[in-house]
């Protein structure tokens, strides 16, 4: 019985940290949209801002999950980065926005999310 409760609490911690990561993503993307409205931002700066958003969100999720685990924090952070990317990819597929992206960009975002989550877990 204790194992079931422990698994359920771990799942809840993962979901909570993933939700926090996506809240950070939303806030940063709203800030980026506001900056686009007020300033004349080039596409390069916009792409860089989106990548920074992915990095900070995945790092935060990995860091928070690493804080709540005792062992193999880097693997938990890597898993958090993978979950973040998978959900991001599913949302992109459902909104048909991944069709215009080349495979290199998708792989780059995947690597960024995985490494950022793992680094967050390692630093925690």
C-alpha positions in Angstrom: 0.0 0.0 0.0 2.8 2.4 0.8 4.4 1.7 -2.6 1.2 2.7 -4.3 0.9 5.9 -2.3 4.6 6.7 -3.0 4.1 6.2 -6.8 1.0 8.4 -6.8 2.8 11.1 -4.9 5.7 10.9 -7.3 3.4 11.2 -10.3 1.8 14.2 -8.7 5.2 15.8 -8.1 6.1 15.2 -11.7 2.8 16.7 -13.0 3.1 19.7 -10.6 6.6 20.4 -11.8 5.6 20.0 -15.4 2.7 22.4 -14.9 5.1 24.9 -13.4 7.3 24.6 -16.4 4.4 25.3 -18.7 3.3 28.2 -16.6 6.8 29.7 -17.0 6.6 29.0 -20.7 3.3 30.9 -20.9 4.6 33.9 -19.0 7.8 34.1 -21.0 5.9 33.8 -24.3 3.4 36.5 -23.2 6.4 38.7 -22.4 7.9 38.0 -25.8 4.6 38.8 -27.5 4.4 42.1 -25.6 8.0 42.9 -26.7 7.0 42.1 -30.3 4.1 44.5 -30.0 6.1 47.4 -28.6 9.4 46.9 -30.3 10.4 46.0 -33.9 11.9 42.6 -33.2 13.6 40.7 -36.0 12.9 37.0 -36.6 16.4 36.0 -35.3 15.7 37.7 -31.9 12.2 36.1 -31.8 13.7 32.6 -32.5 16.3 33.2 -29.8 13.6 34.3 -27.3 11.6 31.2 -28.0 14.7 29.0 -27.5 15.5 30.8 -24.2 11.9 30.1 -23.1 12.4 26.4 -23.8 15.7 26.4 -21.9 14.4 28.2 -18.9 11.2 26.1 -18.7 13.0 22.8 -19.1 15.7 23.8 -16.7 13.2 24.9 -14.0 11.2 21.6 -14.4 14.4 19.5 -14.1 15.6 21.6 -11.1 12.3 21.3 -9.2 12.0 17.6 -9.9 15.6 17.1 -8.9 15.0 18.8 -5.6 12.2 16.4 -4.8 14.2 13.2 -5.6 17.1 11.8 -3.7 18.9 9.7 -6.3 19.8 10.0 -10.0 18.7 13.6 -10.2 20.2 14.1 -13.6 18.0 11.2 -15.0 14.9 12.7 -13.4 15.8 16.0 -15.0 16.4 14.4 -18.3 13.0 12.7 -18.0 11.4 16.0 -17.2 13.0 17.6 -20.3 11.7 14.7 -22.4 8.2 15.0 -21.0 8.3 18.8 -21.7 9.4 18.2 -25.3 6.9 15.4 -25.9 4.0 17.6 -24.8 5.3 20.5 -26.8 5.6 18.3 -29.9 2.1 16.9 -29.4 0.6 20.4 -29.1 2.5 21.4 -32.2 1.2 18.4 -34.1 -2.4 19.0 -33.0 -2.2 22.6 -34.1 -0.5 21.7 -37.4 2.4 24.1 -36.7 5.1 21.3 -36.8 4.4 20.8 -40.5 6.3 23.9 -41.5 9.3 23.1 -39.3 12.3 21.2 -40.7 13.5 18.1 -38.9 16.7 19.8 -37.9 14.8 22.4 -35.9 12.7 19.7 -34.1 15.8 17.7 -33.2 17.5 20.9 -32.0 14.5 21.8 -29.7 14.5 18.2 -28.5 18.2 18.3 -27.6 17.8 21.7 -25.9 14.9 20.5 -23.8 16.7 17.2 -22.8 20.0 18.9 -21.9 18.3 21.8 -20.0 16.2 19.5 -18.0 19.2 17.3 -17.2 21.3 20.3 -16.2 18.5 21.5 -13.9 18.4 18.1 -12.3 22.2 18.0 -11.9 22.3 21.5 -10.3 19.4 20.8 -7.9 
